[in-house]
Amino acid sequence: MGKKDGTRWNRLTTSNSGQVLTQMTFYKKQTWQMLIQRHSHQCSDHINVKR
């Protein structure tokens, strides 16, 4: 592999990883929201049971 190929490959991987990172963060946000909602429901259930 020549130097030109290396730089082109690096540019490709960096742009691709950037897209993947944004997708991952968006996915993580969604999962966190779902987990938090589910957890809050469970907590309220526990509180009701304790009373």
ChimeraX commands (.cxc) that place a marker at each C-alpha (Angstrom):
marker #1 position 0.00,0.00,0.00 radius 0.5
marker #1 position 1.33,3.43,-0.96 radius 0.5
marker #1 position 1.02,6.59,1.13 radius 0.5
marker #1 position -1.77,7.89,-1.11 radius 0.5
marker #1 position -3.84,4.75,-0.52 radius 0.5
marker #1 position -3.28,5.05,3.23 radius 0.5
marker #1 position -4.54,8.62,3.43 radius 0.5
marker #1 position -7.57,7.84,1.28 radius 0.5
marker #1 position -8.36,4.80,3.45 radius 0.5
marker #1 position -7.98,6.86,6.63 radius 0.5
marker #1 position -10.33,9.53,5.29 radius 0.5
marker #1 position -12.90,6.87,4.40 radius 0.5
marker #1 position -12.72,5.15,7.79 radius 0.5
marker #1 position -12.92,8.42,9.73 radius 0.5
marker #1 position -16.02,9.60,7.85 radius 0.5
marker #1 position -17.64,6.16,8.20 radius 0.5
marker #1 position -16.85,5.91,11.92 radius 0.5
marker #1 position -18.32,9.41,12.38 radius 0.5
marker #1 position -21.60,8.26,10.85 radius 0.5
marker #1 position -21.55,5.07,12.91 radius 0.5
marker #1 position -20.86,7.08,16.10 radius 0.5
marker #1 position -23.83,9.38,15.52 radius 0.5
marker #1 position -26.06,6.38,14.84 radius 0.5
marker #1 position -24.76,4.65,17.97 radius 0.5
marker #1 position -25.35,7.70,20.19 radius 0.5
marker #1 position -28.88,8.07,18.80 radius 0.5
marker #1 position -29.54,4.38,19.43 radius 0.5
marker #1 position -28.10,4.63,22.95 radius 0.5
marker #1 position -30.35,7.63,23.68 radius 0.5
marker #1 position -33.40,5.65,22.62 radius 0.5
marker #1 position -32.43,2.61,24.68 radius 0.5
marker #1 position -31.66,4.78,27.73 radius 0.5
marker #1 position -35.06,6.48,27.46 radius 0.5
marker #1 position -36.75,3.08,27.21 radius 0.5
marker #1 position -34.76,1.73,30.18 radius 0.5
marker #1 position -35.52,4.81,32.29 radius 0.5
marker #1 position -39.24,4.58,31.49 radius 0.5
marker #1 position -39.31,0.88,32.32 radius 0.5
marker #1 position -37.31,1.48,35.52 radius 0.5
marker #1 position -39.58,4.31,36.68 radius 0.5
marker #1 position -42.60,2.05,36.14 radius 0.5
marker #1 position -40.95,-0.70,38.20 radius 0.5
marker #1 position -40.05,1.77,40.97 radius 0.5
marker #1 position -43.63,3.05,41.21 radius 0.5
marker #1 position -44.86,-0.55,41.38 radius 0.5
marker #1 position -42.42,-1.31,44.23 radius 0.5
marker #1 position -43.51,1.82,46.11 radius 0.5
marker #1 position -47.16,0.84,45.74 radius 0.5
marker #1 position -46.42,-2.66,47.01 radius 0.5
marker #1 position -44.48,-1.36,50.05 radius 0.5
marker #1 position -47.40,0.86,51.07 radius 0.5
marker link #1:1,2 radius 0.2
marker link #1:2,3 radius 0.2
marker link #1:3,4 radius 0.2
marker link #1:4,5 radius 0.2
marker link #1:5,6 radius 0.2
marker link #1:6,7 radius 0.2
marker link #1:7,8 radius 0.2
marker link #1:8,9 radius 0.2
marker link #1:9,10 radius 0.2
marker link #1:10,11 radius 0.2
marker link #1:11,12 radius 0.2
marker link #1:12,13 radius 0.2
marker link #1:13,14 radius 0.2
marker link #1:14,15 radius 0.2
marker link #1:15,16 radius 0.2
marker link #1:16,17 radius 0.2
marker link #1:17,18 radius 0.2
marker link #1:18,19 radius 0.2
marker link #1:19,20 radius 0.2
marker link #1:20,21 radius 0.2
marker link #1:21,22 radius 0.2
marker link #1:22,23 radius 0.2
marker link #1:23,24 radius 0.2
marker link #1:24,25 radius 0.2
marker link #1:25,26 radius 0.2
marker link #1:26,27 radius 0.2
marker link #1:27,28 radius 0.2
marker link #1:28,29 radius 0.2
marker link #1:29,30 radius 0.2
marker link #1:30,31 radius 0.2
marker link #1:31,32 radius 0.2
marker link #1:32,33 radius 0.2
marker link #1:33,34 radius 0.2
marker link #1:34,35 radius 0.2
marker link #1:35,36 radius 0.2
marker link #1:36,37 radius 0.2
marker link #1:37,38 radius 0.2
marker link #1:38,39 radius 0.2
marker link #1:39,40 radius 0.2
marker link #1:40,41 radius 0.2
marker link #1:41,42 radius 0.2
marker link #1:42,43 radius 0.2
marker link #1:43,44 radius 0.2
marker link #1:44,45 radius 0.2
marker link #1:45,46 radius 0.2
marker link #1:46,47 radius 0.2
marker link #1:47,48 radius 0.2
marker link #1:48,49 radius 0.2
marker link #1:49,50 radius 0.2
marker link #1:50,51 radius 0.2
view
